[in-house]
Amino acid sequence: MLCGHLHRHIVRRLGGTLAMTAPSPAHQVTLDLDDAAASRFRMEPPAYLLHWWDPAQGLVTHAAAIGDHGPAWPFFDADGKLID
């Protein structure tokens, strides 16, 4: 089942399966687990969920932040040695 978003990425086991809400491509709801906390939002990085279906693995979901977060850095050098 897929549905709208909640401005915060949340995953919970529910009824023997996983329920998941999507983050927002705009602002996020403030993460405050106090029941008495006021409803507020924060300008955290925007994000989205990408769902990929693979017949061998089933549904795979990736949470991806939107924006320029710098270049991709290699794990290994030209000789195949791990870069620490």
The first five atom37 places (N, CA, C, CB, O) and aatype in JSON, in Angstrom:
{
  "aatype": [12, 10, 4, 7, 8, 10, 8, 1, 8, 9, 19, 1, 1, 10, 7, 7, 16, 10, 0, 12, 16, 0, 14, 15, 14, 0, 8, 5, 19, 16, 10, 3, 10, 3, 3, 0, 0, 0, 15, 1, 13, 1, 12, 6, 14, 14, 0, 18, 10, 10, 8, 17, 17, 3, 14, 0, 5, 7, 10, 19, 16, 8, 0, 0, 0, 9, 7, 3, 8, 7, 14, 0, 17, 14, 13, 13, 3, 0, 3, 7, 11, 10, 9, 3],
  "atom_mask": [
    [1, 1, 1, 1, 1],
    [1, 1, 1, 1, 1],
    [1, 1, 1, 1, 1],
    [1, 1, 1, 0, 1],
    [1, 1, 1, 1, 1],
    [1, 1, 1, 1, 1],
    [1, 1, 1, 1, 1],
    [1, 1, 1, 1, 1],
    [1, 1, 1, 1, 1],
    [1, 1, 1, 1, 1],
    [1, 1, 1, 1, 1],
    [1, 1, 1, 1, 1],
    [1, 1, 1, 1, 1],
    [1, 1, 1, 1, 1],
    [1, 1, 1, 0, 1],
    [1, 1, 1, 0, 1],
    [1, 1, 1, 1, 1],
    [1, 1, 1, 1, 1],
    [1, 1, 1, 1, 1],
    [1, 1, 1, 1, 1],
    [1, 1, 1, 1, 1],
    [1, 1, 1, 1, 1],
    [1, 1, 1, 1, 1],
    [1, 1, 1, 1, 1],
    [1, 1, 1, 1, 1],
    [1, 1, 1, 1, 1],
    [1, 1, 1, 1, 1],
    [1, 1, 1, 1, 1],
    [1, 1, 1, 1, 1],
    [1, 1, 1, 1, 1],
    [1, 1, 1, 1, 1],
    [1, 1, 1, 1, 1],
    [1, 1, 1, 1, 1],
    [1, 1, 1, 1, 1],
    [1, 1, 1, 1, 1],
    [1, 1, 1, 1, 1],
    [1, 1, 1, 1, 1],
    [1, 1, 1, 1, 1],
    [1, 1, 1, 1, 1],
    [1, 1, 1, 1, 1],
    [1, 1, 1, 1, 1],
    [1, 1, 1, 1, 1],
    [1, 1, 1, 1, 1],
    [1, 1, 1, 1, 1],
    [1, 1, 1, 1, 1],
    [1, 1, 1, 1, 1],
    [1, 1, 1, 1, 1],
    [1, 1, 1, 1, 1],
    [1, 1, 1, 1, 1],
    [1, 1, 1, 1, 1],
    [1, 1, 1, 1, 1],
    [1, 1, 1, 1, 1],
    [1, 1, 1, 1, 1],
    [1, 1, 1, 1, 1],
    [1, 1, 1, 1, 1],
    [1, 1, 1, 1, 1],
    [1, 1, 1, 1, 1],
    [1, 1, 1, 0, 1],
    [1, 1, 1, 1, 1],
    [1, 1, 1, 1, 1],
    [1, 1, 1, 1, 1],
    [1, 1, 1, 1, 1],
    [1, 1, 1, 1, 1],
    [1, 1, 1, 1, 1],
    [1, 1, 1, 1, 1],
    [1, 1, 1, 1, 1],
    [1, 1, 1, 0, 1],
    [1, 1, 1, 1, 1],
    [1, 1, 1, 1, 1],
    [1, 1, 1, 0, 1],
    [1, 1, 1, 1, 1],
    [1, 1, 1, 1, 1],
    [1, 1, 1, 1, 1],
    [1, 1, 1, 1, 1],
    [1, 1, 1, 1, 1],
    [1, 1, 1, 1, 1],
    [1, 1, 1, 1, 1],
    [1, 1, 1, 1, 1],
    [1, 1, 1, 1, 1],
    [1, 1, 1, 0, 1],
    [1, 1, 1, 1, 1],
    [1, 1, 1, 1, 1],
    [1, 1, 1, 1, 1],
    [1, 1, 1, 1, 1]
  ],
  "atom_positions": [
    [[0.85, -1.16, 0.0], [0.0, 0.0, 0.0], [0.9, 1.23, 0.0], [-0.97, -0.01, 1.23], [1.87, 1.29, 0.76]],
    [[0.6, 2.19, -0.82], [1.3, 3.46, -0.85], [0.29, 4.56, -0.57], [2.01, 3.69, -2.23], [-0.87, 4.47, -0.97]],
    [[0.74, 5.6, 0.12], [-0.14, 6.72, 0.42], [0.68, 8.0, 0.39], [-0.84, 6.54, 1.8], [1.83, 7.99, -0.03]],
    [[0.1, 9.07, 0.81], [0.77, 10.37, 0.78], [1.96, 10.46, 1.71], [0.0, 0.0, 0.0], [2.53, 9.44, 2.1]],
    [[2.34, 11.66, 2.05], [3.53, 11.87, 2.87], [3.15, 12.5, 4.21], [4.54, 12.75, 2.14], [2.03, 12.98, 4.4]],
    [[4.08, 12.49, 5.11], [3.85, 13.0, 6.46], [4.92, 14.02, 6.85], [3.82, 11.86, 7.46], [5.01, 14.4, 8.02]],
    [[5.73, 14.44, 5.9], [6.82, 15.39, 6.16], [7.83, 14.86, 7.17], [6.26, 16.71, 6.66], [8.49, 15.65, 7.85]],
    [[7.95, 13.56, 7.29], [8.99, 12.91, 8.1], [9.01, 11.45, 7.69], [8.71, 13.07, 9.65], [7.96, 10.83, 7.53]],
    [[10.21, 10.9, 7.51], [10.35, 9.49, 7.15], [10.19, 8.64, 8.41], [11.72, 9.21, 6.45], [10.96, 8.77, 9.36]],
    [[9.19, 7.77, 8.4], [8.9, 6.91, 9.55], [8.66, 5.5, 9.03], [7.66, 7.44, 10.37], [7.97, 5.31, 8.03]],
    [[9.23, 4.51, 9.71], [9.01, 3.1, 9.37], [8.55, 2.4, 10.63], [10.31, 2.43, 8.77], [9.14, 2.57, 11.7]],
    [[7.48, 1.59, 10.51], [6.95, 0.87, 11.67], [6.39, -0.46, 11.23], [5.87, 1.71, 12.4], [5.75, -0.55, 10.17]],
    [[6.61, -1.5, 12.02], [5.96, -2.79, 11.76], [4.51, -2.66, 12.23], [6.7, -3.98, 12.5], [4.24, -2.21, 13.34]],
    [[3.59, -3.07, 11.35], [2.17, -2.92, 11.65], [1.41, -4.08, 11.01], [1.63, -1.56, 11.14], [1.44, -4.24, 9.79]],
    [[0.75, -4.87, 11.81], [-0.06, -5.96, 11.29], [0.73, -6.98, 10.48], [0.0, 0.0, 0.0], [0.21, -7.51, 9.49]],
    [[1.97, -7.27, 10.88], [2.77, -8.27, 10.19], [3.47, -7.78, 8.94], [0.0, 0.0, 0.0], [4.07, -8.57, 8.21]],
    [[3.41, -6.47, 8.68], [4.11, -5.91, 7.52], [4.75, -4.59, 7.93], [3.14, -5.72, 6.3], [4.68, -4.21, 9.1]],
    [[5.35, -3.89, 7.0], [5.94, -2.58, 7.3], [5.03, -1.48, 6.79], [7.34, -2.45, 6.67], [4.5, -1.55, 5.68]],
    [[4.86, -0.46, 7.61], [4.19, 0.76, 7.19], [5.25, 1.85, 7.13], [3.0, 1.16, 8.17], [6.12, 1.91, 8.0]],
    [[5.19, 2.69, 6.12], [6.25, 3.67, 5.92], [5.63, 4.98, 5.43], [7.31, 3.15, 4.91], [4.76, 4.98, 4.56]],
    [[6.09, 6.1, 5.99], [5.69, 7.4, 5.48], [6.88, 8.03, 4.77], [5.18, 8.32, 6.63], [8.04, 7.76, 5.09]],
    [[6.58, 8.86, 3.81], [7.63, 9.49, 3.01], [8.07, 10.81, 3.64], [7.15, 9.73, 1.58], [7.26, 11.5, 4.25]],
    [[9.34, 11.15, 3.49], [9.78, 12.48, 3.89], [9.21, 13.48, 2.89], [11.34, 12.56, 3.96], [8.57, 13.11, 1.91]],
    [[9.44, 14.73, 3.14], [8.91, 15.77, 2.28], [9.99, 16.37, 1.39], [8.26, 16.87, 3.12], [11.15, 16.48, 1.81]],
    [[9.64, 16.76, 0.16], [10.59, 17.49, -0.67], [10.66, 18.97, -0.27], [10.22, 17.36, -2.15], [11.34, 19.76, -0.93]],
    [[9.95, 19.34, 0.79], [9.98, 20.71, 1.33], [10.53, 20.64, 2.75], [8.54, 21.37, 1.3], [11.67, 20.21, 2.95]],
    [[9.76, 21.06, 3.74], [10.19, 21.03, 5.14], [9.79, 19.7, 5.79], [9.57, 22.23, 5.93], [8.98, 18.94, 5.24]],
    [[10.36, 19.43, 6.97], [10.05, 18.21, 7.73], [9.35, 18.6, 9.03], [11.34, 17.37, 8.01], [9.59, 19.68, 9.58]],
    [[8.49, 17.72, 9.52], [7.88, 17.92, 10.83], [8.97, 17.7, 11.88], [6.65, 16.95, 11.05], [9.75, 16.75, 11.77]],
    [[9.02, 18.55, 12.88], [10.04, 18.44, 13.93], [9.91, 17.09, 14.64], [9.9, 19.59, 14.94], [8.81, 16.68, 15.02]],
    [[11.02, 16.41, 14.81], [11.03, 15.14, 15.52], [11.08, 15.43, 17.01], [12.24, 14.25, 15.08], [12.14, 15.76, 17.56]],
    [[9.95, 15.31, 17.67], [9.84, 15.52, 19.11], [8.89, 14.45, 19.63], [9.33, 16.98, 19.47], [7.69, 14.51, 19.35]],
    [[9.39, 13.49, 20.38], [8.6, 12.34, 20.81], [7.78, 12.61, 22.08], [9.5, 11.17, 21.05], [7.13, 11.7, 22.59]],
    [[7.81, 13.83, 22.58], [7.02, 14.21, 23.74], [5.57, 14.45, 23.29], [7.6, 15.49, 24.42], [5.32, 15.28, 22.42]],
    [[4.62, 13.7, 23.88], [3.21, 13.85, 23.5], [2.7, 15.27, 23.68], [2.36, 12.9, 24.32], [1.76, 15.67, 22.99]],
    [[3.28, 16.03, 24.58], [2.83, 17.4, 24.84], [3.51, 18.44, 23.94], [3.08, 17.75, 26.3], [3.23, 19.63, 24.05]],
    [[4.4, 18.0, 23.06], [5.15, 18.93, 22.22], [4.23, 19.62, 21.22], [6.27, 18.19, 21.48], [3.29, 19.02, 20.7]],
    [[4.52, 20.87, 20.96], [3.77, 21.64, 19.97], [4.11, 21.14, 18.57], [4.07, 23.16, 20.1], [5.23, 20.67, 18.33]],
    [[3.17, 21.24, 17.65], [3.42, 20.89, 16.25], [4.28, 21.98, 15.63], [2.09, 20.7, 15.46], [3.91, 23.15, 15.62]],
    [[5.43, 21.58, 15.11], [6.35, 22.54, 14.49], [7.01, 21.89, 13.29], [7.42, 23.03, 15.51], [6.97, 20.67, 13.14]],
    [[7.63, 22.7, 12.45], [8.38, 22.16, 11.32], [9.79, 22.72, 11.34], [7.7, 22.48, 9.99], [10.06, 23.73, 11.98]],
    [[10.68, 22.02, 10.63], [12.09, 22.41, 10.54], [12.51, 22.4, 9.09], [12.99, 21.47, 11.39], [11.95, 21.65, 8.28]],
    [[13.48, 23.22, 8.76], [14.0, 23.26, 7.39], [15.14, 22.24, 7.25], [14.5, 24.7, 7.04], [16.25, 22.59, 6.85]],
    [[14.84, 20.98, 7.57], [15.78, 19.88, 7.37], [15.89, 19.62, 5.87], [15.33, 18.6, 8.14], [15.03, 20.06, 5.1]],
    [[16.92, 18.9, 5.44], [17.06, 18.65, 4.01], [15.82, 17.98, 3.42], [18.28, 17.78, 3.75], [15.26, 17.07, 4.03]],
    [[15.39, 18.42, 2.25], [14.26, 17.76, 1.59], [14.68, 16.37, 1.14], [13.76, 18.6, 0.37], [15.87, 16.11, 0.92]],
    [[13.71, 15.49, 1.01], [14.02, 14.11, 0.62], [12.81, 13.47, -0.05], [14.45, 13.27, 1.85], [11.73, 14.06, -0.1]],
    [[13.01, 12.27, -0.55], [11.93, 11.51, -1.16], [12.25, 10.02, -1.01], [11.73, 11.89, -2.66], [13.37, 9.65, -0.67]],
    [[11.26, 9.18, -1.28], [11.46, 7.74, -1.29], [11.44, 7.25, -2.73], [10.39, 7.01, -0.44], [10.58, 7.66, -3.52]],
    [[12.38, 6.39, -3.06], [12.42, 5.77, -4.38], [12.15, 4.28, -4.18], [13.8, 6.02, -5.1], [12.91, 3.59, -3.51]],
    [[11.06, 3.79, -4.77], [10.69, 2.38, -4.67], [11.16, 1.66, -5.93], [9.15, 2.2, -4.46], [10.87, 2.1, -7.04]],
    [[11.88, 0.56, -5.75], [12.4, -0.21, -6.87], [11.95, -1.65, -6.71], [13.96, -0.12, -6.94], [12.16, -2.27, -5.67]],
    [[11.32, -2.18, -7.76], [10.87, -3.56, -7.73], [11.86, -4.43, -8.49], [9.46, -3.69, -8.35], [12.17, -4.17, -9.65]],
    [[12.35, -5.47, -7.82], [13.25, -6.43, -8.42], [12.6, -7.8, -8.22], [14.69, -6.37, -7.8], [12.38, -8.2, -7.07]],
    [[12.3, -8.53, -9.29], [11.62, -9.83, -9.13], [12.35, -10.78, -8.2], [11.46, -10.48, -10.48], [11.71, -11.59, -7.53]],
    [[13.68, -10.71, -8.14], [14.44, -11.62, -7.29], [14.44, -11.19, -5.83], [15.87, -11.72, -7.79], [14.53, -12.03, -4.93]],
    [[14.33, -9.88, -5.57], [14.42, -9.37, -4.2], [13.11, -8.8, -3.66], [15.48, -8.32, -4.13], [12.97, -8.61, -2.46]],
    [[12.17, -8.52, -4.53], [10.94, -7.88, -4.11], [11.11, -6.36, -4.11], [0.0, 0.0, 0.0], [11.92, -5.82, -4.85]],
    [[10.35, -5.7, -3.28], [10.35, -4.24, -3.22], [11.51, -3.75, -2.36], [9.02, -3.72, -2.66], [11.69, -4.19, -1.23]],
    [[12.29, -2.83, -2.9], [13.39, -2.19, -2.18], [13.11, -0.7, -2.18], [14.79, -2.52, -2.84], [12.86, -0.12, -3.24]],
    [[13.16, -0.06, -1.01], [12.89, 1.36, -0.9], [14.14, 2.09, -0.42], [11.71, 1.63, 0.05], [14.78, 1.68, 0.55]],
    [[14.47, 3.17, -1.11], [15.61, 4.01, -0.76], [15.09, 5.38, -0.33], [16.61, 4.13, -1.95], [14.22, 5.94, -1.0]],
    [[15.61, 5.92, 0.76], [15.35, 7.31, 1.16], [16.51, 8.14, 0.63], [15.19, 7.45, 2.73], [17.67, 7.85, 0.92]],
    [[16.2, 9.18, -0.15], [17.24, 9.97, -0.78], [17.05, 11.44, -0.46], [17.24, 9.75, -2.3], [15.96, 11.99, -0.63]],
    [[18.12, 12.09, 0.0], [18.09, 13.53, 0.26], [18.22, 14.28, -1.06], [19.23, 13.94, 1.23], [18.94, 13.86, -1.96]],
    [[17.51, 15.39, -1.18], [17.55, 16.22, -2.37], [18.59, 17.32, -2.16], [16.15, 16.83, -2.69], [18.63, 17.92, -1.08]],
    [[19.4, 17.59, -3.15], [20.36, 18.68, -3.07], [21.75, 18.25, -3.46], [0.0, 0.0, 0.0], [22.01, 17.08, -3.73]],
    [[22.64, 19.21, -3.47], [24.04, 18.94, -3.8], [24.79, 18.69, -2.5], [24.68, 20.13, -4.6], [24.95, 19.59, -1.68]],
    [[25.25, 17.47, -2.33], [25.94, 17.08, -1.1], [27.41, 16.77, -1.37], [25.26, 15.87, -0.46], [28.05, 16.0, -0.65]],
    [[27.93, 17.39, -2.42], [29.34, 17.2, -2.75], [29.55, 16.03, -3.68], [0.0, 0.0, 0.0], [28.6, 15.34, -4.04]],
    [[30.8, 15.8, -4.07], [31.11, 14.72, -5.02], [31.02, 13.34, -4.38], [32.51, 14.93, -5.6], [31.03, 13.19, -3.16]],
    [[30.93, 12.34, -5.23], [30.99, 10.95, -4.77], [32.47, 10.58, -4.62], [30.26, 9.98, -5.77], [33.26, 10.79, -5.53]],
    [[32.83, 10.03, -3.48], [34.22, 9.67, -3.18], [34.39, 8.17, -3.29], [34.64, 10.16, -1.77], [33.52, 7.42, -2.85]],
    [[35.51, 7.72, -3.89], [35.73, 6.27, -4.04], [36.11, 5.63, -2.71], [36.84, 6.01, -5.08], [36.69, 6.27, -1.83]],
    [[35.77, 4.36, -2.57], [36.2, 3.58, -1.41], [37.59, 2.99, -1.62], [35.19, 2.46, -1.13], [38.3, 2.71, -0.65]],
    [[37.99, 2.82, -2.89], [39.25, 2.16, -3.21], [40.1, 3.05, -4.11], [38.99, 0.8, -3.89], [39.57, 3.82, -4.92]],
    [[41.42, 2.95, -3.96], [42.32, 3.71, -4.83], [42.51, 2.96, -6.16], [43.7, 3.95, -4.13], [41.88, 1.92, -6.38]],
    [[43.37, 3.47, -7.03], [43.59, 2.89, -8.35], [44.16, 1.48, -8.3], [44.52, 3.78, -9.15], [44.01, 0.71, -9.25]],
    [[44.81, 1.13, -7.18], [45.37, -0.23, -7.02], [44.41, -1.19, -6.34], [46.66, -0.16, -6.22], [44.76, -2.34, -6.08]],
    [[43.2, -0.72, -6.06], [42.21, -1.57, -5.4], [42.32, -1.64, -3.9], [0.0, 0.0, 0.0], [41.65, -2.44, -3.26]],
    [[43.19, -0.78, -3.32], [43.35, -0.76, -1.87], [42.3, 0.17, -1.25], [44.79, -0.29, -1.48], [41.99, 1.23, -1.79]],
    [[41.76, -0.26, -0.11], [40.75, 0.51, 0.59], [41.35, 1.84, 1.06], [40.19, -0.28, 1.79], [42.43, 1.87, 1.64]],
    [[40.63, 2.92, 0.8], [41.05, 4.24, 1.25], [40.47, 4.45, 2.65], [40.58, 5.36, 0.26], [39.26, 4.36, 2.82]],
    [[41.3, 4.72, 3.63], [40.81, 4.93, 5.0], [40.4, 6.36, 5.21], [41.86, 4.53, 6.02], [39.96, 6.72, 6.3]]
  ]
}
